[in-house]
Amino acid sequence: MPAELFVVLVLKALVEITGMFMVGQGVLYLFAGNSRHQNFIYQLFAKATSPVMKFARLVSPKVIADRHMWIVALAILFWAWVIVLYFKYQVCLDYPAQCGTGA
């Protein structure tokens, strides 16, 4: 496997896993209610998504409230995923034999 393809696949996996952590945190937010901060899984998801949330706070204007940062973070993850998919497409054009249906 070429190094370029490996790097792109790892980045794609990291973006997708972080997005799933955010979705899981949102589901726990809905179901756990006020006791969510004592929930171990919610704390784990919050720890996993904190770099994206901090980056979202850094790049967003101050008028956006902290309670809306999850929307900014999801938008950042979505566009990061689109960009990584574009790079994967470009790498697969260079190495078509390495890019099967599972890549």
Secondary structure, DSSP 4 states (H G I P E B T S, - for coil): --HHHHHHHHHHHHHHHHHHHHHHHHHHHHHHGGGGGG-HHHHHHHHHHHHHHHHHHHHS-TTS-GGGHHHHHHHHHHHHHHHHHHHHHHHHHH-TTT--TT-
